[in-house]
Amino acid sequence: MKNMMKKLLILTAVATLLGSCGLYGKYKPQEEVPTNLYGEEIVATDSSSLADLSWREMFTDAKLQALIDTALVRNVDLRTIQLNVKQAEAAMIPAKLAYLPSIAIAPQGGYNYTALNGGVTTKTYTAPATASWEIDIFGKLTNTKRKAKATLEQTRDYEQAVKTQLIAGVATTYYSLLMLDKQLEIAQATEKNWEETVKTARAMKKAGMMNEAGLAQTEATYYNICTTVLTLKESINETQNTLCLLLAKTPQHIERGSLEEAVLPENISVGLPISVLSRRPDVRAAEHELEGAFYDTNKARASFYPQISLSGTAGWTNSVGSAIVNPGEFIGSAMLSLLQPIFNRGALIANLKIMKANQEIAFINFQQSILEAGNEVNLALDKYQTAKAKSDYYAKQVESLKTAEKSTKLLMKHGNTTYLEVLTAQTTLLNARLNQVSNKFVEIQGMIELYRALGGGQD
């Protein structure tokens, strides 16, 4: 027993020295982020950002909040990834308990009958308990546990990524409906006006004030507006169905507000690039993948060193030796085993090379995830700012076209212009109003995409 303890002390000292070889090394989080991650045009000096807002502060529409709450409970993708998290949590249990000995009990008993001497029946039993304990001197169990923990955190990050994407998806689809509702409202009002215009044109044709070509052009424009109304109704139905899928519901009408009531934060700050690391769940997941690959490499290195195990058996039996005795006697044994790989056809070397390559791939993927995050912030911010700048021009364009429409109508009454010019002015006004509504949606969409790109969507 003394010799065994000496060996264990020596092995412990050796293990301490091997710490410098990387067997026990802990992963160090990556902190280097490009200073111009968002692009050279965007200078971020404020540590706070749009992503500091919870999604309830970001989306204040009560009907939209109710839809998001429903999606967070019912969405199929989110529920699936939540089950994956539970699987990862369960996988952590054996990794945590691997340091403890495993114990098993295997009781046995039987009757033996001997016909000699008038028949003798003997009863035998054995009730042993066996235990084995792997001593983690070279870090195999430690690295396995750390890898399991990194995998769990990665799965949790995936859950948050799906949640963030879901919130953004519900919000975008909701505002798409509001945009289509407004466009339908404009198109239907225009359709009604043009119906009256066609009646007037037909009367003017009978009175000789308009030729056949002018009437045909008027009717064709009216029919085009009718098809636009039907197309918008179809798009509304498709968008509602898309939103119902996100809510895990059958197709149905979605209660909603109006585009005029849509209010989103005005003051926008993207925050410092380093915040992307702590907020973007996909970036965090990529780093946890790198962390897991790091511990896989450590585990592959540890495979070159001996596997040391303690095992023993203890219990009672009445079948010691060649004779059957009663009552039972205590039995026990202990053993120290050491398994040192010597020749395994290069499998350990190949495995270490594979793990190192996987670690390099994980590092490249992590770097790429940071670059993609910066790219998404740049594109979303540019989309929002461009749409916001266009909104003033669209407003001025619509007002100018309203004036042009009125003027051409007055001029036509006095015979200074043709009805074709009136048609052109009215058609151009309709398109401008529809584009104005579309641009309002693009502005909102840009804000939502920026919020998601900065890692928003937190509770």
C-alpha positions in Angstrom: 0.0 0.0 0.0 2.9 2.3 0.8 4.5 1.7 -2.6 1.2 2.4 -4.3 0.9 5.8 -2.5 4.5 6.7 -3.5 3.7 5.9 -7.1 0.6 8.1 -6.9 2.6 11.0 -5.4 5.2 10.7 -8.1 2.6 10.7 -10.8 0.9 13.7 -9.3 4.2 15.6 -9.4 4.7 14.6 -13.0 1.2 15.8 -13.9 2.0 19.2 -12.4 5.0 19.5 -14.6 3.0 18.4 -17.6 0.7 21.3 -17.1 3.1 23.4 -19.1 2.6 20.9 -22.0 -1.0 22.0 -22.5 -2.8 19.1 -21.0 -4.4 21.2 -18.3 -4.4 24.5 -20.2 -7.6 26.5 -20.1 -9.1 28.3 -23.1 -8.5 32.0 -23.2 -11.4 34.0 -24.7 -10.7 35.9 -27.9 -10.7 39.7 -27.4 -9.1 41.0 -30.6 -11.8 42.8 -32.7 -11.0 45.0 -35.8 -11.3 48.6 -34.9 -13.2 49.3 -38.1 -15.5 46.3 -37.8 -18.6 48.2 -38.9 -16.7 49.9 -41.8 -14.5 52.9 -42.1 -17.5 55.3 -42.5 -19.0 54.3 -39.1 -17.1 55.6 -36.1 -18.4 54.1 -32.8 -17.4 55.9 -29.7 -20.3 55.1 -27.4 -20.4 51.9 -25.4 -24.2 51.9 -25.4 -26.1 50.7 -28.4 -29.5 50.0 -29.8 -29.1 46.4 -28.6 -29.2 47.6 -25.0 -33.0 47.8 -25.3 -35.1 44.7 -24.6 -37.4 43.7 -27.4 -40.4 45.0 -25.5 -38.7 48.4 -25.4 -37.9 48.1 -29.1 -41.3 47.1 -30.3 -44.0 48.9 -28.3 -46.9 47.9 -30.4 -49.2 45.9 -28.0 -50.5 43.7 -30.8 -46.9 42.9 -32.0 -45.8 42.2 -28.5 -48.6 39.6 -28.1 -47.6 37.9 -31.4 -43.9 37.7 -30.3 -45.0 36.3 -26.9 -47.0 33.6 -28.8 -44.1 32.8 -31.1 -41.7 32.4 -28.2 -44.0 29.8 -26.7 -45.2 27.9 -29.8 -42.6 28.3 -32.6 -41.4 24.8 -33.7 -37.7 25.8 -34.4 -37.3 27.4 -31.0 -39.0 24.5 -29.1 -36.6 22.1 -31.0 -33.5 24.0 -30.0 -34.7 24.2 -26.4 -34.9 20.4 -26.4 -31.3 20.3 -27.7 -30.3 22.4 -24.7 -31.9 19.9 -22.4 -29.9 17.2 -24.2 -26.7 19.1 -23.7 -27.5 19.7 -20.0 -28.0 15.9 -19.6 -24.7 15.2 -21.3 -23.0 17.3 -18.7 -24.1 15.0 -15.9 -21.7 12.0 -16.7 -18.9 14.5 -17.4 -19.3 16.0 -13.9 -19.6 12.6 -12.2 -16.6 11.0 -14.1 -14.3 12.0 -11.2 -16.2 9.7 -8.9 -15.7 5.9 -8.7 -18.2 3.7 -10.4 -19.8 1.1 -8.0 -21.7 -2.0 -9.0 -23.3 -4.8 -6.9 -23.8 -8.3 -8.3 -25.3 -10.6 -5.6 -25.6 -14.3 -6.5 -27.1 -17.3 -4.8 -27.9 -21.0 -5.4 -28.8 -24.4 -4.2 -26.6 -27.5 -4.6 -28.0 -31.0 -4.1 -25.8 -34.0 -3.5 -27.3 -37.5 -3.6 -24.6 -39.1 -1.4 -25.2 -39.8 2.2 -29.0 -39.7 1.8 -29.0 -36.4 -0.1 -27.5 -33.1 1.1 -28.7 -29.7 0.0 -26.3 -26.7 0.4 -27.0 -23.1 0.0 -24.3 -20.7 -1.4 -24.3 -17.0 -1.8 -21.9 -14.2 -2.9 -22.7 -10.5 -2.4 -19.8 -8.6 -3.8 -19.5 -4.8 -4.6 -17.0 -3.8 -7.2 -15.6 -0.3 -7.6 -13.4 1.3 -10.2 -11.9 4.8 -10.2 -9.9 6.4 -13.0 -7.4 8.9 -11.6 -7.4 12.0 -13.8 -3.6 12.7 -13.6 -3.2 13.6 -17.2 -6.3 15.7 -17.7 -8.4 13.4 -19.8 -11.5 13.7 -17.6 -10.9 17.4 -17.0 -10.8 18.2 -20.7 -13.8 16.0 -21.4 -15.8 18.0 -18.8 -14.7 21.4 -20.1 -15.6 20.3 -23.7 -19.1 19.2 -22.5 -19.5 22.6 -20.8 -18.5 24.5 -23.9 -20.9 22.4 -26.0 -23.7 23.2 -23.5 -22.9 27.0 -23.7 -22.8 26.7 -27.5 -26.2 25.1 -27.6 -27.6 27.8 -25.3 -26.2 30.4 -27.7 -27.9 28.7 -30.6 -31.1 28.9 -28.7 -30.6 32.7 -28.2 -29.7 33.1 -31.8 -32.9 31.3 -32.9 -34.9 33.4 -30.4 -33.4 36.7 -31.7 -34.0 35.7 -35.3 -37.6 34.7 -34.4 -38.3 38.0 -32.8 -36.9 39.9 -35.8 -38.8 37.6 -38.2 -42.2 38.2 -36.5 -41.6 42.0 -36.3 -40.6 42.2 -40.0 -43.5 40.1 -41.1 -45.9 42.1 -39.0 -44.7 45.4 -40.4 -44.9 43.9 -43.9 -48.6 43.4 -43.2 -49.0 47.0 -42.1 -47.3 48.2 -45.3 -49.5 46.0 -47.5 -52.6 47.2 -45.7 -51.7 50.8 -46.4 -50.9 50.1 -50.0 -54.2 48.3 -50.4 -56.0 51.3 -48.8 -54.3 53.6 -51.4 -55.0 51.3 -54.3 -58.6 50.8 -53.4 -59.2 54.5 -53.0 -57.5 55.0 -56.4 -59.6 52.2 -57.9 -62.8 53.9 -56.7 -61.7 57.3 -58.2 -60.7 55.7 -61.5 -64.1 54.0 -61.7 -65.7 57.5 -61.7 -63.0 58.6 -64.1 -63.9 55.9 -66.6 -67.6 56.8 -66.4 -66.7 60.4 -67.1 -64.4 59.4 -70.0 -67.2 57.4 -71.6 -69.6 60.3 -71.3 -67.0 62.6 -72.8 -66.5 60.1 -75.7 -70.2 60.2 -76.4 -70.2 64.0 -76.3 -67.3 64.1 -78.8 -64.9 65.6 -76.2 -62.6 62.5 -76.2 -61.5 60.1 -78.9 -61.4 56.3 -78.8 -57.7 56.1 -78.0 -58.2 58.3 -74.9 -61.1 56.2 -73.6 -59.2 53.0 -74.2 -56.1 54.3 -72.4 -58.3 55.4 -69.4 -60.0 52.0 -69.2 -56.7 50.1 -69.5 -55.3 52.1 -66.6 -58.4 51.4 -64.5 -58.1 47.7 -65.2 -54.4 47.8 -64.2 -55.3 49.3 -60.9 -57.9 46.6 -60.3 -55.2 43.9 -60.8 -53.0 45.8 -58.4 -55.7 45.6 -55.7 -56.1 41.9 -56.2 -52.3 41.3 -56.1 -52.1 43.2 -52.8 -54.9 41.2 -51.3 -53.0 38.0 -52.4 -49.8 39.3 -50.8 -51.6 40.1 -47.6 -53.0 36.5 -47.4 -49.5 35.1 -48.1 -47.9 37.3 -45.5 -50.5 36.4 -42.9 -49.9 32.7 -43.6 -46.1 33.2 -43.2 -46.7 34.9 -39.8 -49.0 32.0 -38.8 -46.3 29.5 -39.5 -43.9 31.4 -37.2 -46.7 31.3 -34.5 -47.3 27.6 -35.2 -50.9 28.3 -36.0 -53.2 27.4 -38.9 -53.9 30.2 -41.5 -56.1 32.9 -39.9 -56.6 36.7 -39.7 -53.9 38.5 -37.8 -55.0 41.4 -35.5 -52.8 44.4 -36.2 -52.5 48.1 -36.0 -51.6 50.6 -38.8 -48.4 51.8 -40.4 -49.1 55.4 -39.2 -49.0 54.2 -35.6 -45.6 52.4 -36.0 -43.1 54.0 -33.6 -39.5 52.8 -33.3 -36.5 54.4 -31.4 -35.1 57.6 -33.0 -31.7 57.8 -31.4 -29.5 55.1 -32.8 -26.0 54.1 -31.6 -24.2 51.0 -32.8 -21.9 50.8 -29.7 -18.3 49.7 -29.7 -17.3 46.7 -31.8 -16.2 44.7 -28.8 -19.8 44.5 -27.7 -20.5 42.2 -30.7 -18.6 39.5 -28.9 -20.8 39.6 -25.8 -24.1 40.2 -27.5 -24.2 38.3 -30.8 -25.3 34.8 -29.9 -24.0 33.4 -33.2 -20.5 34.9 -32.5 -20.6 33.5 -28.9 -21.6 30.1 -30.3 -18.7 30.2 -32.8 -16.3 30.9 -29.9 -17.7 28.1 -27.8 -17.1 25.8 -30.7 -13.5 27.0 -30.8 -13.3 26.4 -27.0 -14.6 22.9 -27.4 -12.1 22.2 -30.2 -9.3 23.5 -27.9 -10.2 20.9 -25.2 -10.5 18.2 -27.8 -6.9 18.9 -28.8 -5.9 18.7 -25.1 -7.7 15.4 -24.7 -6.0 14.0 -27.8 -2.6 14.9 -26.2 -3.6 13.3 -23.0 -4.2 10.0 -24.9 -0.5 9.6 -25.3 -0.1 9.2 -21.5 -1.0 6.3 -19.2 -4.5 5.6 -18.0 -4.4 4.9 -14.3 -7.3 3.2 -12.6 -7.9 1.9 -9.1 -10.3 -1.0 -8.7 -11.5 -3.3 -5.9 -14.0 -5.8 -4.7 -15.5 -6.2 -1.3 -18.4 -8.3 0.1 -19.5 -11.4 1.8 -19.7 -15.1 0.8 -20.1 -18.5 2.3 -18.2 -20.1 -0.5 -14.6 -19.3 0.3 -12.2 -22.1 -0.6 -13.3 -25.5 -1.5 -15.7 -26.0 1.4 -19.1 -24.5 2.1 -19.1 -22.7 5.5 -21.7 -20.8 7.4 -22.0 -18.1 8.3 -20.5 -16.1 5.4 -17.0 -14.6 5.5 -15.8 -11.1 4.3 -13.8 -11.0 1.0 -11.9 -8.1 -0.5 -9.4 -7.2 -3.1 -7.7 -4.0 -4.5 -5.7 -3.4 -7.7 -3.9 -0.5 -9.3 -3.8 -0.7 -13.1 -1.8 1.4 -15.6 -2.5 1.3 -19.3 0.2 2.9 -21.4 -0.3 3.0 -25.2 2.9 1.8 -27.0 1.9 0.9 -30.6 -1.5 1.5 -32.1 -0.6 2.0 -35.8 -0.4 5.8 -35.6 -4.0 6.2 -34.5 -3.2 8.6 -31.6 -0.9 10.7 -33.8 -3.5 10.9 -36.5 -6.2 11.8 -34.0 -4.1 14.7 -32.6 -3.5 16.0 -36.1 -7.3 15.9 -36.8 -8.1 17.7 -33.5 -5.5 20.4 -34.3 -7.0 20.9 -37.8 -10.5 21.1 -36.3 -9.3 23.8 -33.9 -7.9 25.8 -36.8 -11.1 25.4 -38.6 -13.1 26.6 -35.6 -10.8 29.6 -35.2 -11.3 30.5 -38.9 -15.1 30.1 -38.4 -15.0 32.4 -35.4 -13.1 35.1 -37.2 -15.6 34.8 -40.1 -18.5 35.2 -37.7 -17.1 38.4 -36.4 -16.6 39.8 -39.9 -20.1 38.8 -40.9 -21.5 40.5 -37.8 -19.7 43.8 -38.8 -20.9 43.4 -42.4 -24.5 43.0 -41.2 -24.3 46.0 -39.0 -22.9 48.1 -41.8 -25.6 47.0 -44.3 -28.5 47.4 -41.9 -27.4 50.9 -40.8 -26.9 52.0 -44.4 -30.3 50.6 -45.3 -32.0 52.5 -42.5 -30.2 55.7 -43.1 -30.8 55.6 -46.8 -34.5 54.9 -46.4 -34.8 57.7 -43.8 -33.1 60.1 -46.2 -35.4 59.1 -49.0 -38.6 59.6 -46.9 -38.3 63.4 -47.2 -37.9 63.2 -51.0 -40.9 60.9 -51.3 -43.0 63.2 -49.3 -42.1 66.2 -51.5 -42.6 64.1 -54.6 -46.1 63.1 -53.6 -47.0 66.7 -52.8 -45.7 67.9 -56.1 -47.6 65.2 -58.0 -50.8 66.0 -56.2 -50.3 69.6 -57.4 -49.5 68.4 -60.9 -52.7 66.2 -61.0 -54.9 69.1 -60.0 -53.2 71.4 -62.5 -53.6 69.0 -65.4 -57.3 68.5 -64.6 -57.9 72.3 -64.6 -55.9 72.7 -67.8 -57.9 69.9 -69.5 -61.2 71.7 -68.7 -59.9 74.8 -70.5 -58.7 72.7 -73.4 -55.0 73.5 -72.9 -53.9 69.9 -72.3 -55.0 66.4 -73.3 -56.6 63.8 -71.1 -53.5 61.6 -71.6 -51.5 64.0 -69.5 -54.1 63.8 -66.8 -53.8 60.0 -66.9 -50.0 60.1 -66.7 -50.2 62.5 -63.7 -52.6 60.3 -61.8 -50.7 57.1 -62.5 -47.4 58.7 -61.5 -49.0 59.9 -58.2 -50.3 56.4 -57.4 -46.9 54.8 -58.0 -45.3 57.5 -55.8 -47.6 57.0 -53.0 -47.1 53.2 -53.1 -43.3 53.7 -53.2 -43.6 56.1 -50.2 -45.2 53.4 -48.2 -42.7 50.8 -49.3 -39.8 53.1 -48.3 -41.4 53.5 -44.8 -41.4 49.7 -44.5 -37.7 49.5 -45.7 -36.8 52.1 -43.0 -38.5 50.0 -40.3 -37.0 46.8 -41.7 -33.5 48.4 -41.6 -34.0 49.3 -37.9 -35.1 45.7 -37.1 -32.1 44.3 -39.0 -29.7 46.6 -37.2 -31.2 45.7 -33.9 -30.7 42.0 -34.6 -27.2 42.6 -36.1 -26.1 44.3 -32.9 -27.3 41.3 -30.8 -30.6 42.6 -29.7 -33.6 40.5 -28.9 -32.7 39.9 -25.3 -35.4 39.6 -22.6 
